Amino acid sequence: MEPPRLQSLDWHQLELRYAPLRLADPSAIARLARSIAVNGQLVPCIGVIRAEGAIVLVDGYRRVAALKQLGRDTVEVECWCGDLTHVLLGVLARARSRALAPIEEAYLLRELMAEASLSQHEIARRCDRDVSWVNRRLQLLTGLPDSVLEAVRRGDVSTWAAVRILAPLARANTAHSEQILAGLRKTPLSTRQLTAWFEQYQRASKDVRARMVEAPGLLLNALTAQQEQKRSVSLRDGPEGEVLADIRLLDSVSARLSRKLCALSTSSPTALPPAVTAATSSLYHALESLQHHLMRICHHDTPSALPSGTDTASTRPGRTRDQPEPEAVA
């Protein structure tokens, strides 16, 4: 193949054949436009001169969009003469240093398999990639519904959110998936926001899920307000408040655990399950260490100073009625 020639072309001369396969990212295009306005176009686009004279743009769609945004008519293009398939494979091979999203790579791979009739093994060999890499990229296209793929292509959601959130949601409830996608077109959510929404969705009842899909922003606002309230309480109470909250939590958990251990030992009088025995042994040592630490800090609460009938292994005065005897727990 002949070496490429660097040409300054009117972008109207370019055949933007692969534009539908590239992701829309207005913020990235805006950043690139600011860079080009200051420094000029530093990296040329890549095009292939076809036999009929048309120049197919293979790489550099964001640069062309940025130049359009700046009102410029010309674009620097590295023009190759020859096989379009060979140039596409070269772009995929150099994708480690290029900003190609996994979905974009998947679209190009599918295009190569359709137009050049190449197998996955041949593409992997000529791209200097593993066959598993090619297979994983193609699975993105087969494993995601068309509506989700279109949302990724438009830039409404990231590939990660599409694979981990929207695809499982579409398999479980197609109507909810379509509804949330329609909402994302009007009010985009970040990947972090969508992850927080989906975590709440999985724990919610059917009626609540329907309301969550209708107005995902309301739930996120409520979660944000709840987190702000927690931070305000934490700031107000300081570390003393955090310690007090942990003590209350530990007190509640110990009472619940005592009831469950008592019921378990009653139902299995011979022996506790090995896993429970091992866990209780580890817990015993942890509580013993905590007790010694408490004794050092609360030096005035020595065992001799505790009221009669107080369990020295517990921070709670006395023994609750449903707390089992040590022999029963053992």
GULUMFI-668801 format. One line per field, with one value per residue (C-alpha): x, y negated, z; chain; residue in one letter. Coordinates in Angstrom, 2 decimals. Layout:
N
xx = c(X	...)
yy = c(Y	...)
zz = c(Z	...)
chaine = c(A	...)
residu = c(A	...)
END
This chain:
330
xx = c(0.00	1.21	2.23	-0.50	-0.65	-1.61	-4.21	-6.27	-9.80	-13.21	-15.14	-18.00	-15.71	-15.64	-17.99	-19.08	-20.00	-19.33	-20.95	-23.96	-21.49	-19.82	-21.04	-22.36	-20.48	-21.21	-18.97	-15.97	-16.58	-16.78	-13.46	-11.87	-13.21	-11.63	-8.31	-8.41	-9.30	-6.14	-3.66	-5.12	-5.80	-2.82	-3.88	-5.07	-8.12	-7.78	-9.50	-9.37	-9.47	-11.86	-11.54	-14.34	-12.50	-14.61	-12.75	-14.28	-13.59	-12.45	-11.28	-11.67	-15.43	-15.18	-12.49	-14.74	-17.66	-15.42	-14.27	-17.90	-18.70	-15.91	-17.30	-14.25	-14.57	-11.25	-9.89	-6.47	-6.81	-4.24	-5.40	-4.67	-4.98	-6.07	-8.00	-10.60	-10.60	-6.86	-7.20	-10.13	-8.05	-5.20	-7.49	-8.67	-5.09	-4.16	-7.33	-5.28	-4.08	-7.31	-10.58	-12.74	-15.51	-16.10	-19.42	-17.66	-15.09	-17.91	-19.65	-16.42	-15.79	-19.28	-18.77	-15.55	-17.18	-20.08	-18.16	-14.86	-16.20	-13.48	-13.66	-13.11	-9.76	-8.60	-9.66	-7.92	-4.70	-4.63	-5.55	-2.96	-5.72	-7.04	-10.02	-11.71	-11.43	-13.20	-15.85	-16.50	-16.96	-19.41	-21.37	-22.12	-24.18	-25.98	-26.55	-28.06	-31.52	-31.62	-33.14	-30.28	-27.69	-29.23	-29.12	-25.42	-24.76	-26.52	-24.50	-27.52	-25.86	-22.39	-21.50	-21.03	-24.53	-26.00	-24.43	-24.83	-28.14	-30.27	-29.72	-30.79	-33.70	-34.80	-34.73	-36.77	-39.22	-39.18	-41.78	-39.77	-36.60	-38.25	-39.74	-36.46	-34.73	-37.37	-36.78	-33.02	-33.50	-35.23	-33.23	-29.84	-28.41	-24.78	-23.60	-23.34	-26.89	-28.26	-26.44	-27.95	-31.39	-31.07	-29.92	-33.09	-35.19	-34.02	-35.12	-38.45	-41.93	-43.80	-45.89	-42.87	-40.93	-43.63	-43.33	-39.53	-39.58	-42.00	-39.86	-36.30	-35.19	-37.53	-35.92	-32.42	-33.35	-34.74	-31.56	-29.43	-31.51	-31.22	-27.45	-27.21	-29.25	-26.98	-23.92	-25.51	-26.30	-22.79	-21.28	-23.51	-22.91	-19.24	-17.29	-19.06	-22.36	-20.89	-19.59	-22.95	-24.77	-22.41	-22.93	-26.70	-26.40	-24.16	-26.59	-29.51	-27.60	-26.40	-29.97	-31.19	-28.27	-28.92	-32.52	-31.53	-28.73	-31.11	-33.68	-31.00	-29.54	-33.02	-33.85	-30.42	-29.61	-26.78	-24.49	-24.55	-23.64	-19.84	-20.02	-21.96	-19.57	-16.56	-18.24	-19.23	-15.69	-14.34	-17.04	-16.14	-12.53	-13.64	-15.98	-13.30	-10.90	-13.62	-14.31	-10.63	-10.55	-13.66	-12.11	-9.05	-11.13	-13.87	-11.52	-14.21	-16.48	-14.33	-15.98	-16.00	-17.83	-20.53	-23.89	-24.55	-26.14	-24.35	-22.81	-19.20	-19.02	-21.75	-21.94	-25.63	-26.66	-28.16	-29.33	-32.32	-35.06	-34.51	-30.70	-29.52	-27.22	-23.54	-23.82	-26.62	-24.62	-21.54)
yy = c(0.00	-3.48	-5.78	-8.24	-11.83	-14.66	-16.87	-19.86	-19.11	-20.68	-18.50	-18.39	-16.22	-13.51	-10.55	-10.19	-6.54	-5.53	-8.51	-6.42	-4.04	-6.73	-7.93	-11.44	-13.27	-17.02	-17.81	-16.03	-17.82	-21.17	-20.50	-19.50	-22.63	-24.82	-23.02	-23.40	-27.09	-27.65	-25.16	-24.25	-20.70	-18.78	-15.25	-14.63	-12.56	-9.30	-8.76	-6.23	-7.29	-5.02	-4.10	-6.48	-9.35	-9.60	-9.88	-7.76	-9.13	-6.26	-8.09	-11.67	-12.19	-14.24	-16.45	-17.11	-17.92	-20.29	-22.06	-22.42	-23.90	-26.45	-27.34	-26.07	-24.45	-22.62	-19.63	-17.98	-14.38	-11.59	-10.03	-6.39	-4.80	-1.20	1.25	-0.20	3.00	2.73	-0.85	0.09	2.88	0.45	-1.94	0.90	1.98	-1.55	-1.94	-1.54	-5.11	-6.42	-7.44	-4.64	-3.40	0.38	-0.02	-1.91	0.87	3.41	1.56	1.42	5.11	6.00	3.79	5.62	9.02	7.94	6.05	7.96	11.40	11.74	14.23	13.29	15.11	13.22	9.85	10.63	11.61	8.53	6.17	7.74	8.63	11.74	13.55	13.17	9.36	9.50	11.83	9.65	6.57	8.33	9.63	6.02	5.73	9.04	8.73	5.22	4.32	1.96	-0.82	-0.59	-0.54	-3.67	-5.35	-4.51	-5.80	-9.08	-9.44	-9.23	-6.44	-4.94	-1.46	-0.35	-1.52	0.10	3.50	3.50	1.67	1.19	4.62	6.53	4.11	4.70	8.47	8.21	5.46	4.16	1.47	0.00	0.09	-1.83	-4.29	-5.07	-5.45	-7.96	-9.85	-9.89	-11.65	-14.52	-14.51	-12.76	-11.07	-10.32	-6.72	-7.22	-8.58	-5.76	-3.21	-4.71	-4.68	-1.02	0.06	-1.44	0.02	3.56	3.23	1.53	3.07	3.17	0.08	-1.91	-0.78	-2.17	-5.60	-5.41	-4.85	-7.71	-10.22	-8.97	-12.49	-12.65	-9.58	-10.92	-14.26	-12.44	-10.38	-13.50	-15.24	-12.18	-12.09	-15.82	-15.34	-12.52	-14.67	-17.54	-15.29	-13.85	-17.34	-18.48	-15.49	-15.06	-11.84	-11.45	-11.08	-8.47	-6.44	-6.67	-5.54	-2.56	-1.61	-1.69	0.38	2.92	3.11	3.79	6.38	8.20	8.50	9.86	12.26	13.53	14.38	16.17	18.13	19.18	20.40	22.19	23.95	25.04	26.50	28.21	29.31	31.63	29.16	25.94	26.02	25.89	22.57	20.96	22.41	20.98	17.59	17.40	18.26	15.41	13.11	14.09	12.99	9.73	8.94	9.85	7.40	4.73	5.32	4.86	1.66	0.38	1.17	-0.91	-3.86	-3.72	-3.11	-4.05	-1.24	1.60	5.00	4.39	1.13	2.66	3.40	6.93	9.08	7.20	9.25	8.03	9.30	6.87	3.10	3.31	3.34	6.62	9.44	9.26	11.80	13.48	13.55	17.17	18.43	18.73	22.53	22.55	20.44	22.59)
zz = c(0.00	-0.89	1.99	3.05	1.86	4.19	2.50	3.53	2.35	2.56	4.97	2.46	0.30	2.96	2.91	6.55	6.14	9.75	11.47	12.67	14.36	16.47	19.85	20.28	23.03	22.92	25.91	24.34	21.03	22.84	24.62	21.34	19.66	22.36	21.89	18.11	18.44	20.48	19.00	15.62	14.45	15.83	14.83	11.26	10.48	8.56	5.24	2.41	-1.24	-3.11	-6.78	-7.73	-6.05	-2.89	0.42	3.18	6.65	8.85	11.97	13.19	13.36	16.55	15.00	12.00	14.34	16.33	13.16	12.05	15.46	14.96	11.51	9.65	6.24	5.89	7.75	7.71	6.52	6.24	2.96	2.20	-1.21	-1.31	0.79	3.16	5.22	5.83	7.10	9.38	10.88	11.42	13.30	15.55	16.14	17.23	19.35	22.55	22.08	20.56	22.23	20.80	23.04	23.25	21.40	18.59	18.30	18.21	15.37	13.34	13.92	12.75	9.70	8.87	9.21	6.97	4.27	4.12	5.16	7.79	10.63	14.25	14.22	11.12	12.55	15.85	14.06	11.85	14.73	17.03	19.49	21.20	19.76	23.15	22.79	19.43	20.83	23.88	21.72	19.41	22.39	23.31	20.14	20.54	24.28	24.29	22.96	19.99	22.09	24.59	21.80	20.35	23.77	24.05	20.54	21.31	24.51	26.84	28.86	29.15	27.94	31.56	32.51	29.42	30.19	34.00	34.44	31.34	29.78	32.96	33.38	29.78	30.29	33.50	32.52	28.94	29.63	32.51	30.40	27.55	30.03	31.75	28.35	27.29	30.53	29.98	26.65	28.44	31.68	31.35	34.43	35.17	35.55	39.31	39.53	37.40	39.57	42.75	41.14	40.09	43.56	45.03	42.20	42.98	46.62	45.92	45.62	42.31	43.06	44.13	41.04	38.77	40.44	40.33	36.57	36.01	37.90	38.60	39.46	42.47	44.04	43.41	44.96	48.01	48.33	48.05	50.73	52.97	52.56	53.26	56.42	57.58	56.95	58.87	61.83	61.74	61.64	64.48	66.77	65.96	66.63	69.99	68.16	65.80	68.75	70.50	67.36	66.99	70.66	70.22	67.04	68.77	71.70	69.35	67.30	70.45	71.75	68.43	68.16	71.70	70.82	67.64	69.32	72.10	69.57	67.55	70.58	71.64	68.22	67.98	71.54	70.46	68.71	66.76	63.07	62.55	60.69	63.55	66.13	64.29	63.89	67.58	68.60	66.49	67.88	71.44	70.98	69.32	72.20	74.74	73.09	73.05	76.75	77.68	75.63	77.37	80.75	79.91	78.72	81.35	84.28	86.77	85.50	86.85	87.41	91.19	90.69	88.51	90.13	91.25	88.56	85.76	82.97	82.68	79.11	78.07	78.09	78.97	82.67	83.80	81.54	79.30	79.87	76.54	76.78	77.07	79.76	78.76	79.00	76.42	73.95	74.45)
chaine = c(A	A	A	A	A	A	A	A	A	A	A	A	A	A	A	A	A	A	A	A	A	A	A	A	A	A	A	A	A	A	A	A	A	A	A	A	A	A	A	A	A	A	A	A	A	A	A	A	A	A	A	A	A	A	A	A	A	A	A	A	A	A	A	A	A	A	A	A	A	A	A	A	A	A	A	A	A	A	A	A	A	A	A	A	A	A	A	A	A	A	A	A	A	A	A	A	A	A	A	A	A	A	A	A	A	A	A	A	A	A	A	A	A	A	A	A	A	A	A	A	A	A	A	A	A	A	A	A	A	A	A	A	A	A	A	A	A	A	A	A	A	A	A	A	A	A	A	A	A	A	A	A	A	A	A	A	A	A	A	A	A	A	A	A	A	A	A	A	A	A	A	A	A	A	A	A	A	A	A	A	A	A	A	A	A	A	A	A	A	A	A	A	A	A	A	A	A	A	A	A	A	A	A	A	A	A	A	A	A	A	A	A	A	A	A	A	A	A	A	A	A	A	A	A	A	A	A	A	A	A	A	A	A	A	A	A	A	A	A	A	A	A	A	A	A	A	A	A	A	A	A	A	A	A	A	A	A	A	A	A	A	A	A	A	A	A	A	A	A	A	A	A	A	A	A	A	A	A	A	A	A	A	A	A	A	A	A	A	A	A	A	A	A	A	A	A	A	A	A	A	A	A	A	A	A	A	A	A	A	A	A	A	A	A	A	A	A	A	A	A	A	A	A	A	A	A	A	A	A	A)
residu = c(M	E	P	P	R	L	Q	S	L	D	W	H	Q	L	E	L	R	Y	A	P	L	R	L	A	D	P	S	A	I	A	R	L	A	R	S	I	A	V	N	G	Q	L	V	P	C	I	G	V	I	R	A	E	G	A	I	V	L	V	D	G	Y	R	R	V	A	A	L	K	Q	L	G	R	D	T	V	E	V	E	C	W	C	G	D	L	T	H	V	L	L	G	V	L	A	R	A	R	S	R	A	L	A	P	I	E	E	A	Y	L	L	R	E	L	M	A	E	A	S	L	S	Q	H	E	I	A	R	R	C	D	R	D	V	S	W	V	N	R	R	L	Q	L	L	T	G	L	P	D	S	V	L	E	A	V	R	R	G	D	V	S	T	W	A	A	V	R	I	L	A	P	L	A	R	A	N	T	A	H	S	E	Q	I	L	A	G	L	R	K	T	P	L	S	T	R	Q	L	T	A	W	F	E	Q	Y	Q	R	A	S	K	D	V	R	A	R	M	V	E	A	P	G	L	L	L	N	A	L	T	A	Q	Q	E	Q	K	R	S	V	S	L	R	D	G	P	E	G	E	V	L	A	D	I	R	L	L	D	S	V	S	A	R	L	S	R	K	L	C	A	L	S	T	S	S	P	T	A	L	P	P	A	V	T	A	A	T	S	S	L	Y	H	A	L	E	S	L	Q	H	H	L	M	R	I	C	H	H	D	T	P	S	A	L	P	S	G	T	D	T	A	S	T	R	P	G	R	T	R	D	Q	P	E	P	E	A	V	A)
END
